[in-house]
Amino acid sequence: MNDVELFLAHAIQLEREAARRYEELTAAMTTDGNAELKEFFARMAFFSRKHLAEAVARGGFRDLPEMGLDDYQWPDGTSPETAEWAGVDAQMDGIDALNLALGSERRGHAYYAAIAATTQDLELRGIAAEFADEESQHVAELERLIAARTRAI
């Protein structure tokens, strides 16, 4: 991808989907009675909404393309945040929820990092690298939580 406007349209959609997924996980952990993970997933939804707002703000002075669901150019034909997302299962425990979130964050990171590594547009390279860095922080946080919970079992 070599178009900042097209990238921002994709980033807006990706972050919107990430926020929705974290809101679903927050609700699942509320039902499960897992207050710690409920708070964590709510915080992650907040960060996704913050990243969404940043992408929208960056696109505010640009002419972003209007895109239908079939217009997005996702790896494997589906958004990194929805790939492999079968929804939240009523029987899902904390580790399952964390692993589901980790998969989404890893795919989001890979998406942004691939654009940063391959684009010819210097401005886009910088923006995509910033987004990839934010996603890598989420990946690291999820990996720490999973490791701590796995050790505790």
The 8 nearest C-alpha neighbors of each residue, nearest first, counted from 0:
[[1, 118, 2, 114, 6, 117, 5, 119],
 [0, 2, 118, 120, 119, 3, 123, 6],
 [1, 3, 5, 4, 0, 6, 123, 120],
 [4, 2, 6, 123, 5, 7, 1, 122],
 [3, 5, 63, 7, 6, 2, 8, 62],
 [4, 6, 8, 2, 7, 3, 9, 64],
 [7, 5, 3, 9, 4, 8, 10, 2],
 [6, 8, 10, 4, 9, 5, 11, 54],
 [7, 9, 5, 11, 6, 10, 63, 4],
 [10, 8, 6, 12, 7, 11, 13, 5],
 [11, 9, 7, 13, 12, 8, 14, 6],
 [12, 10, 8, 14, 9, 51, 13, 54],
 [11, 13, 15, 9, 10, 14, 16, 8],
 [14, 12, 10, 16, 15, 11, 9, 17],
 [13, 15, 17, 51, 16, 11, 12, 47],
 [16, 14, 12, 18, 13, 17, 11, 51],
 [15, 17, 19, 13, 14, 18, 80, 20],
 [18, 16, 14, 20, 19, 15, 80, 47],
 [17, 19, 44, 47, 21, 15, 16, 20],
 [18, 20, 22, 16, 17, 21, 23, 15],
 [21, 19, 23, 17, 22, 18, 16, 24],
 [20, 22, 44, 24, 18, 23, 19, 40],
 [21, 23, 25, 19, 20, 24, 44, 18],
 [24, 22, 20, 26, 21, 25, 27, 19],
 [23, 25, 27, 21, 26, 22, 28, 40],
 [26, 24, 37, 22, 40, 28, 23, 27],
 [25, 27, 29, 23, 24, 28, 22, 30],
 [28, 26, 24, 30, 29, 25, 31, 23],
 [27, 29, 31, 37, 33, 25, 30, 26],
 [30, 28, 26, 32, 27, 31, 37, 33],
 [31, 29, 27, 28, 32, 26, 33, 89],
 [32, 30, 28, 29, 33, 27, 92, 89],
 [33, 31, 29, 30, 34, 28, 37, 27],
 [32, 34, 28, 31, 35, 36, 37, 29],
 [35, 33, 37, 36, 32, 38, 29, 28],
 [36, 34, 38, 37, 33, 39, 28, 40],
 [37, 35, 39, 38, 34, 33, 40, 28],
 [36, 38, 25, 34, 28, 40, 35, 39],
 [39, 37, 41, 36, 35, 40, 34, 42],
 [38, 40, 36, 42, 41, 37, 43, 35],
 [41, 39, 43, 25, 42, 37, 21, 38],
 [40, 42, 44, 38, 43, 39, 25, 37],
 [43, 41, 45, 39, 40, 44, 38, 46],
 [42, 44, 40, 46, 45, 41, 47, 39],
 [45, 43, 18, 21, 47, 41, 42, 46],
 [44, 46, 42, 48, 43, 47, 49, 41],
 [47, 45, 49, 43, 48, 44, 50, 42],
 [48, 46, 18, 44, 50, 49, 45, 14],
 [47, 49, 51, 45, 46, 50, 18, 52],
 [48, 50, 46, 52, 51, 47, 45, 53],
 [51, 49, 53, 47, 52, 48, 46, 54],
 [50, 52, 48, 14, 54, 49, 53, 11],
 [53, 51, 55, 49, 50, 54, 56, 48],
 [54, 52, 50, 56, 51, 55, 57, 49],
 [55, 53, 57, 51, 56, 52, 11, 7],
 [54, 56, 52, 58, 53, 57, 59, 51],
 [57, 55, 59, 53, 58, 54, 52, 60],
 [58, 56, 54, 55, 59, 53, 60, 7],
 [57, 59, 61, 55, 56, 60, 54, 7],
 [60, 58, 56, 57, 61, 55, 62, 63],
 [59, 61, 58, 62, 57, 56, 63, 55],
 [62, 60, 58, 59, 63, 4, 57, 3],
 [61, 63, 64, 4, 60, 58, 59, 65],
 [64, 62, 4, 61, 8, 65, 58, 5],
 [63, 65, 66, 62, 5, 8, 4, 7],
 [66, 64, 63, 67, 8, 70, 62, 5],
 [67, 65, 70, 64, 68, 71, 8, 69],
 [66, 68, 70, 69, 65, 71, 64, 12],
 [67, 69, 70, 71, 66, 77, 12, 72],
 [70, 68, 67, 71, 66, 72, 76, 77],
 [71, 69, 67, 66, 68, 72, 65, 73],
 [72, 70, 69, 73, 68, 9, 66, 67],
 [73, 71, 70, 74, 76, 9, 77, 69],
 [74, 72, 76, 77, 78, 71, 75, 79],
 [73, 75, 76, 77, 72, 78, 79, 110],
 [74, 76, 77, 73, 78, 82, 79, 72],
 [77, 75, 73, 74, 72, 78, 71, 69],
 [78, 76, 73, 75, 82, 74, 79, 81],
 [77, 79, 80, 81, 73, 82, 13, 76],
 [78, 80, 106, 107, 82, 81, 103, 77],
 [81, 79, 103, 78, 17, 82, 16, 13],
 [82, 80, 84, 78, 79, 83, 77, 16],
 [83, 81, 79, 84, 80, 77, 78, 103],
 [82, 84, 85, 81, 103, 102, 80, 99],
 [85, 83, 81, 82, 86, 99, 80, 103],
 [86, 84, 83, 87, 88, 81, 82, 99],
 [87, 85, 84, 88, 23, 20, 83, 81],
 [86, 88, 89, 24, 23, 85, 91, 27],
 [87, 89, 91, 90, 86, 27, 85, 92],
 [88, 90, 91, 87, 27, 31, 30, 92],
 [91, 89, 88, 92, 87, 31, 27, 95],
 [92, 90, 88, 89, 95, 96, 93, 87],
 [91, 93, 95, 94, 96, 90, 31, 28],
 [92, 94, 96, 95, 97, 91, 36, 28],
 [93, 95, 97, 96, 92, 98, 145, 148],
 [96, 94, 98, 92, 93, 97, 91, 99],
 [97, 95, 93, 99, 94, 98, 100, 92],
 [98, 96, 94, 100, 99, 95, 101, 93],
 [97, 99, 101, 95, 100, 96, 94, 102],
 [98, 100, 96, 102, 97, 101, 95, 103],
 [101, 99, 97, 103, 98, 102, 104, 96],
 [102, 100, 98, 104, 103, 99, 141, 97],
 [101, 103, 105, 99, 100, 104, 98, 106],
 [104, 102, 80, 100, 106, 101, 105, 107],
 [103, 105, 107, 101, 106, 102, 138, 108],
 [104, 106, 108, 102, 107, 103, 101, 109],
 [105, 107, 109, 79, 103, 108, 104, 110],
 [108, 106, 104, 110, 79, 105, 109, 103],
 [107, 109, 131, 134, 105, 111, 110, 106],
 [110, 108, 106, 112, 107, 111, 113, 105],
 [111, 109, 107, 113, 108, 112, 106, 114],
 [110, 112, 131, 114, 127, 108, 113, 109],
 [113, 111, 115, 109, 131, 114, 110, 108],
 [114, 112, 116, 110, 115, 111, 109, 117],
 [113, 115, 117, 111, 116, 112, 118, 127],
 [114, 116, 124, 112, 127, 128, 113, 117],
 [117, 115, 113, 114, 112, 118, 124, 128],
 [118, 116, 114, 115, 113, 119, 0, 124],
 [119, 117, 1, 120, 114, 0, 115, 124],
 [118, 120, 1, 121, 117, 124, 123, 0],
 [119, 121, 123, 118, 1, 122, 124, 2],
 [122, 120, 124, 123, 119, 125, 118, 126],
 [123, 121, 125, 124, 120, 126, 3, 127],
 [122, 124, 126, 120, 3, 125, 121, 127],
 [125, 123, 115, 121, 127, 122, 126, 128],
 [124, 126, 128, 122, 123, 127, 129, 121],
 [127, 125, 123, 129, 128, 124, 130, 122],
 [126, 128, 115, 130, 124, 111, 129, 125],
 [127, 129, 131, 125, 115, 126, 130, 124],
 [130, 128, 132, 126, 127, 131, 125, 133],
 [129, 131, 127, 133, 132, 128, 111, 134],
 [132, 130, 128, 111, 108, 134, 112, 129],
 [131, 133, 135, 129, 134, 130, 128, 136],
 [134, 132, 130, 136, 131, 135, 129, 137],
 [133, 135, 108, 137, 131, 136, 132, 104],
 [136, 134, 138, 132, 137, 133, 108, 131],
 [137, 135, 139, 133, 134, 138, 140, 132],
 [138, 136, 134, 140, 135, 139, 141, 133],
 [137, 139, 135, 141, 136, 140, 104, 101],
 [140, 138, 142, 136, 137, 141, 135, 143],
 [141, 139, 137, 143, 142, 138, 136, 144],
 [140, 142, 144, 138, 143, 139, 101, 145],
 [141, 143, 139, 145, 140, 144, 146, 138],
 [144, 142, 146, 140, 141, 145, 147, 139],
 [143, 145, 141, 147, 146, 142, 148, 140],
 [144, 146, 142, 148, 147, 143, 149, 141],
 [145, 147, 149, 143, 144, 148, 142, 150],
 [148, 146, 144, 150, 145, 149, 143, 151],
 [149, 147, 151, 145, 150, 146, 144, 152],
 [148, 150, 146, 152, 151, 147, 145, 94],
 [151, 149, 147, 148, 152, 146, 145, 144],
 [150, 152, 148, 149, 147, 146, 145, 144],
 [151, 149, 150, 148, 147, 146, 94, 145]]
